[in-house]
Amino acid sequence: MKDTQTTVRPVIEAKGLNLVFQTGDGPVHALKDVNLTIGKGEFVSFIGPSGCGKTTFLRCIAALEHPTGGTLTVNGMTPDQARQSRAYGYVFQAAGLYPWRTIAGNVKLPLEIMGFSKADQEARVRKVLELVELSGFAARYPWQLSGGMQQRASIARALAFDADILLMDEPFGALDEIVRDRLNEELLKLWARTQKTIGFVTHSIPEAVYLSTKIVVMSPRPGRITDIIDSPLPRDRPLDIRDSKEFIDIAHRVREGLRAGHGDD
C-alpha cells in the first residue's frame, strides 16, 4: 500500500480503525486496520467491491456506526462531537425527498430542525438551489423532477447548513450514464466553488478517477485499504480528459488495486 502524507490540515484521520459487527452467525469484520488522512478541501473517492466497507467507513465518519478499535477524528473531534457541531452534510444513495414537501421545503427541513430563523432559512435555500442549478424548481414537488434533479436537490439539502465536509454515498449510482456524466461535471464545479472536503463512495472506476484528488482502493471483507492514489490530474477537468493517457494510467492502477485486493482475500 502506498503511504501518502498530505501537506494540508487533516480534516478526517483514521488510525488502525477496526469495526466488527456481532451477528447470529458470528463476528463480521467490516473494517480492518484502516489508516487514512484526508486533508481540507480534498475530494476523496472510496472504491471497492460490494461489502468492502466503503459505506461503513463513511458511516463511521458520520457517527452512524461506531468503530470497535483504533481511532477516528473529524476536525480534531470524535465523530459524535463532529455530528453535534454540524461538521458534515450527508447525501445517501437515494434522494430521500419527502413527496408532500416542495423542493424548497425539503431543502429547508434540516434548517427547521436546527432552529435557523425563517429569514435565514429562505436565504440559505435560495443560495443552495442556485448552486445546484435548481432555482426555478423551488415550488415543484419531487415527483415532478427527474431522478438527476432529485439527487441535486438532495445535495442542496446537505449543503444548506454550510458544513465544511460533504459525505456522499453512491449518489449517482442509479442514474443512466449520460445523466451521471452531467452530474459529475456539476459536482466538480460545485466543489470548486464551495471548497468543501468531500468523501465519495462509488463502484465506478471512471467516476472515481474523474472526480478525485485522492482515490482510496479497498479490498473485499475484511475491508482494508489496498492502495491510496494521489491524482496528478488538474482540478479543471473537462469530460474528455478521460481519453488522456494520464487518466487511463490512473484507471489501470485502480483496476490493479482491486484485483490485488481480491487476490489477498
NUDOVEX-212570 format. One record per residue (C-alpha): z, x, y; residue in three letters. Coordinates in steps of 0.001 Angstrom, whole numbers, plus 524288, in hexadecimal, padded with zeros to 5 digits. Layout:
% NUDOVEX-212570
ZXYALA ...
***
This chain:
% NUDOVEX-212570
800008000080000MET 7FCBB804D680D70LYS 8089980716815F7ASP 805978039082402THR 80DEB805048301BGLN 80B7E7FC8E83BF1THR 80D488021A84977THR 8104A7F4F084F98VAL 81D5D7EDF784F91ARG 820A07E8328423APRO 8210B7D96484285VAL 822517D6E6833E3ILE 8283A7E0FE82ACDGLU 82A7C7DFDB81C22ALA 8317D7EA6581463LYS 832C47E9A6805A1GLY 831057DAE180649LEU 832FA7D35A7F9A3ASN 833167C4F07F691LEU 8367B7BF737E93CVAL 835C27B0D07E6B1PHE 83EA97AB847DC17GLN 8379C7A1737D3CFTHR 83A2879A197C73FGLY 831207A3A27C060ASP 8382E7AF7C7C5B2GLY 837317B7CF7D204PRO 82A2B7B8D87D93FVAL 8286E7C5657E122HIS 820547C09C7ECB5ALA 8218B7CCDB7F530LEU 824E07DA967F0ECLYS 828177E66F7F971ASP 820017E1F680519VAL 820027EBBA81055ASN 8185D7E81181C7ELEU 818EA7E9BE82B2ATHR 811357E0CA83440ILE 8101F7E51684259GLY 80F7B7DCD484E91LYS 8020B7D6F3850C2GLY 7FCAC7DA3F84359GLU 7F4637D0D683B5FPHE 7F8BB7D2D982D47VAL 7F2257CC06821D9SER 7F8307CAB381458PHE 7EEA37C9BC80921ILE 7F0687C9217FA6FGLY 7EEE67C0107EECCPRO 7F5E67B30B7EDD1SER 804487B4D27EAF8GLY 805087C2B17F067CYS 80F4B7BF7B7FAADGLY 806D87BEBC80704LYS 80BF17B18280B3ETHR 8198D7B4A480622THR 81A427C07880F1BPHE 815CB7B84081AB2LEU 820207AE1A8173FARG 82A7B7B8C6816D2CYS 826C37BCCE824A8ILE 828337AE8E828B6ALA 8356A7AD2D821C0ALA 82FAA7A2CE818C6LEU 832DB7ABA080D35GLU 83DD27B58E80C62HIS 83C2B7C2F280610PRO 845577C6DE7FB12THR 844BC7D55F7FE42GLY 840CB7DEF9808D9GLY 840257DC3181765THR 837207D48782049LEU 837E87D41482F17THR 830207CC4683910VAL 831317D14584704ASN 83CFE7D9168426DGLY 843D87CCC783D89MET 8457D7C63D83077THR 83AEB7BC2082D89PRO 845087B14382F51ASP 848A77B67583CC7GLN 83A317B7E08402CALA 837C97A9B783C47ARG 843067A532844D8GLN 83D887AD0385048SER 8300F7A6CE84E56ARG 829BF7B3F084BA1ALA 81E007AE928444BTYR 814A87A35384284GLY 80FF379FC9834CCTYR 802A179A5E830FAVAL 8020B794E282327PHE 7F66C7936D819F4GLN 7F51B7850981D8FALA 7F51E780FE82BC8ALA 80099777CD82952GLY 7FDFB76F2383517LEU 804A7761E88361BTYR 7F9E97577B835ADPRO 8013874E2483EBCTRP 8025A7585984970ARG 7F74F75CAF85258THR 7F34D76AF085245ILE 7FB5F76D1085E9CALA 806B9765FA85838GLY 805EC76EA684C32ASN 8057F77B118544AVAL 810D77761585C74LYS 819B877351850D9LEU 820A17809384FC7PRO 8228A7809A85E78LEU 8292C7735185DB2GLU 8320777826852C0ILE 835817846185A75MET 838F477C7886685GLY 82EA5781198701EPHE 82D69778A887C54SER 8227776EAB87C86LYS 81B7D776148875DALA 81C53782BE87FB2ASP 8178E77BD987379GLN 80B8E7769E87A67GLU 80865783D788080ALA 809CB78B0D873A7ARG 801967812E86C29VAL 7F6AD7824A87638ARG 7F71E791228758FLYS 7F69679283866BFVAL 7EC47787F3864E7LEU 7E3E878F7E86E86GLU 7E68479C0D866E3LEU 7E140795F885A46VAL 7D62A78ED686152GLU 7DB617811B85F06LEU 7DDDD77D0E86D11SER 7D5387710C86BE6GLY 7DBD776C2785F90PHE 7EA0A76A8A863CFALA 7E99F75BAB8629EALA 7E28F75B8585573ARG 7E94D7598A84873TYR 7E8697634083D25PRO 7DF6D75A8583530TRP 7D59E75AF48405EGLN 7D460769D383F62LEU 7CD877729A8359CSER 7D57477B2C82C69GLY 7D2E77871F834C7GLY 7D73B7802A84123MET 7E38F77B4B83A6CGLN 7E6EC7893A836AFGLN 7E4BE78DA3844B5ARG 7EE537830A848DBALA 7F7F97886083EDCSER 7F678795E5844E5ILE 7F8AB7901385265ALA 80548789D884D96ARG 809F57970D8487BALA 806BC79D538559CLEU 80CEA792BB85DF2ALA 81A3F7992B85FADPHE 813F97A686861FEASP 81A297AE3F856E2ALA 816197BC8685618ASP 813187BBAA84781ILE 809387B2BC840F1LEU 80A1D7B1318321FLEU 7FE147AB3482BB4MET 7FD6B7A76F81D4FASP 7EF1D7A6068195DGLU 7EC3179D1B824E4PRO 7DD7779D0182278PHE 7DD5B79D54813A3GLY 7D8D178F3E811E7ALA 7CDD078FF381BDDLEU 7BF6D7928981957ASP 7B9FD7A00A81C49GLU 7B31379C70828F8ILE 7BF367961982ED1VAL 7C7A47A13A829BAARG 7BF057AB648306CASP 7BFF27A40C83D45ARG 7CEB77A2EA83C68LEU 7CFE87B148838D5ASN 7C8A27B49384563GLU 7D1247AB4B84D41GLU 7DDA07B0BF8474FLEU 7D9FE7BE8D84B43LEU 7D75D7B9F385929LYS 7E4567B2B585936LEU 7EB667BED485449TRP 7E4F47C72985ED7ALA 7E94A7BD9B86972ARG 7F73C7BB9B864B9THR 7FA747C91285EF0GLN 802807C28B85430LYS 806D47C9B68480DTHR 800097C29B83CE4ILE 8030A7C24782E5BGLY 7F7C17BBE782706PHE 7F6C07B8768188FVAL 7E92D7B77281296THR 7E1D17B83B805A6HIS 7D5427BC5C80C84SER 7D1DA7CAD480D55ILE 7C7DB7C8EC8186DPRO 7D1A17C0D182023GLU 7DC647CAF481E80ALA 7D37E7D61C8229FVAL 7CD8A7CEB982E0ETYR 7DA537CA4083414LEU 7E40F7D518831CCSER 7E90D7E178837ECTHR 7F0837E39582B2ALYS 7EDCD7DE4381D84ILE 7F8CB7DD8081389VAL 7F39D7DCFC80598VAL 7FD077D72A7FBA3MET 7FD9E7D7637ECC7SER 7FFF57CC467E337PRO 80E107C88A7E085ARG 817267CF527E26DPRO 8117E7CFB47F02BGLY 810077DDBA7F4B0ARG 807F77E4517FF2BILE 7FD237EC747F910THR 7F6AC7F0D7805C1ASP 7F8407EFE78147FILE 7EB847F1AF81BDAILE 7EB407F47982A72ASP 7DE347EF5882F28SER 7D56F7F89283702PRO 7CD757ED0E83C18LEU 7CDA17EA5C84ACFPRO 7D5837DEB584F57ARG 7C93E7D884854FDASP 7C27E7D3EF84884ARG 7B6227CBC084861PRO 7B36F7C52D83B55LEU 7A8267CE5083871ASP 7B1C27D9AA8379CILE 7B30A7D5098297CARG 7A5DE7DB87826D0ASP 7AA957E8D382B8CSER 7AD9E7F43C8227ELYS 7BBA37F4F48279FGLU 7BE137E6B48242CPHE 7B8107E812816ADILE 7C00D7F4638140DASP 7CCD87ED768177AILE 7C9247E1B080F20ALA 7C6707EAFC803CFHIS 7D3D47F13B80560ARG 7DA5F7E3E08057DVAL 7D3037E01D7F92AARG 7D6FE7ECD37F296GLU 7E52B7EA6B7F678GLY 7E4B47DCEA7F05DLEU 7DEF67E2847E3D4ARG 7E94E7ED397E37BALA 7F3FD7E3087E4E6GLY 7EEC57DB987D938HIS 7EE0E7E8397D18DGLY 7FC917EA907D3DCASP 8003C7DCF17CF44ASP 
***
